Amino acid sequence: MTTIFFDIGATLADGRLEADGSWLLRPRPRITQVLDAFPEVPKGIISDPGTEPDAASQIAEALHEAFPGRFPDDHLIHFGPKTSRTIFDDAVGSTGGAADDCVFVGEDPDERAFARTAGMRTAPHPVFTRAAIENRPVFWTRIDVPEAGALGVLESVANGTEAVAVHVASPRLVLAMASALGIEALQQAGFTTDVRGQVEDTAAFLIRDDRSVPVPEAFAGASDESRTTTEGAMRATAAFCFVAGELTGYPGQITSLGPAPGGVYVAAPAGVPIEEVHTPGAKPGHTERLLPDPALLSRPGETQAEEFTAALPAGFDEEAGNGLPSPETLAAVHASVTPEVLRAHVARISGVEPLVPGEPLKVRSRDAAHADNGLVVDALVRHFQDLGLVVRRHSFKWRGHRLFNVEAEHRVEGADSAVLITGHLDSTAESGDFVDANGDPRRYDPRVDPAPGADDDGSGTAAVMAAAECLHALVEEGREPTRHVRFVLFNAEEQGLFGSKRYARAAAAADDRIAGVFQMDMIAGLQDGSPPAVEIHAGSSVPGPVVAASDALGDLVAQTVPAIASGFAVQQLTGPGDPALGRSDHASFHERGWAAIAVSEDLFRPDGSQGATGTRKYHTPGDTLLDEDHDTQYATAIARSVTATALTFAGL
């Protein structure tokens, strides 16, 4: 008799820790159908609830509330760490049967590897549960979409078979997981498939390569399409060869899944730290973790983007006719978002000052693998709670670490949607130079090495916190927005946008209504003597209403900047040529159809002698508050512009 064990987090349900300390689990798409397809098959759980007191009992209660009657056998529910095969061996033992009769369904490749070591069969997503029971493999598959309007057809076919998208590169190309049955169904529906190897214990990544690619002279007279294809193939080969070379020596080898936008798709085996590899001259966001999600094809935010774009001018100073936030809102922002406030926040979360005033601890790093990351999360939660906001921690696992996105919300009765003001709370110093005890070069160790991240993204985190303080002051004065306002700080952005991908995927599954996302990622870097410039990134690879809606959000910020800071150059970057396309947390919302922009310092000037004028200490231990490129006055102007626009868009 087969027994199916499910991981909870992300695989079975999206979990979050509510403001009252209880856990809420929301079932993932297609899960109910999977569970109900095996009514007579025993089902169990293998999940790590963390070390918080009573966590296991709280998760068990939330599990039975989310899936009533579907997990009746308590002896098949196993809670504990999944950092070895031990818990999987225990699960097999609880069935009284053979390991080969047990299936573990889980998205995490490391956990699948431990399960396979214990003799279990595995599935990388619930839609492949039957394939695992029948011992059929799942493949990485490139899907060629024959015409622009066929993504909707692809969605219909994929949702009815053993296939799930992991990335929509363009209206013509989708990377997916699929079994042989799924591939056959796709082909019968008219889609061309290119199978690139078995999924097994691997995860998919998009690795971008920012180096120039010299196209052979033989293509000088070729068509633009031919040159683009050739350049893409050459870039993919160069990127893959570099990354594979950097990862030599690890037990598993990465495999190429073919050309991707700006680089290459790769499948990385469990335990291979591909996020730590930088191609030479890599710009921010060069690595993107890809997650399976049916909403990548349905893009539920599209209807909202179209609806909210039509009403964008509402709330801006219509009486003055200048399309700006009102004088009252501008005054409130000037009073709350100040250089002193931003500097104080950055000082605490980057280790210059104690994390908690009056206590001795100074953080060393906010890297997702560093113990200080959790301490910073706790401090951020307390600060948002002190502002009277409803605070939730959105839980997820990354390489054995339990991490949290932090969401703080001001709710408005009768509101039709939420406006998100966001940044990422984690940091890294993986581009720094480190030496061992003998003075020899060594790799960055995220568990112990300093990663202050004052600009990336301490500056954006501080701006989000200051924006929350501004809203608090406005509410205290008796003003009230017409939309919910959420302040969200994503974790593990440096691990391929992992935290925001998980947040946006869960929001899509919950049918969340998001009017717009304002992301601030690196806003304090300005080289001495450089003219101040702000970049507003709206570009999306996904066509449709998200494009116009994101452009419209960018227009609002661009109009506000001169009212906040005269003399700033405003660079609006949009369309498929936006150099930040897919590179910051706003992209996780674009993927699902929501309007979103990322606002930053000058990071992506076209290649040339002048270069960009942002920080020169990107991803190094030198990214500190005291760095000569860290300009708090400059960051304040950007933070004020975004805050004023976002709060006005929320109805203030």
HUCOR-V601187 format. One record per helix or strand. SS is the DSSP state (hx for helix, st for strand). FROM is the first residue (numbers start at 1). TO is the last residue. Records with the same first field share a line. If there is no record, write none. Layout:
BEGIN
SS=FROM-TO, FROM-TO
END
This chain:
BEGIN
st=3-6, 9-9, 13-17, 23-27, 42-47, 77-79, 102-105, 121-123, 138-144, 163-170, 173-179, 192-198, 202-208, 255-260, 263-269, 287-290, 365-365, 390-398, 401-410, 418-424, 434-435, 441-442, 451-451, 484-490, 514-520, 525-525, 533-537, 569-573, 596-600, 630-630
hx=31-36, 55-66, 74-76, 86-95, 99-101, 109-117, 126-133, 148-158, 180-188, 217-219, 224-246, 274-276, 295-298, 301-310, 327-336, 339-350, 372-386, 458-476, 493-495, 498-509, 545-564, 586-590, 632-649
END
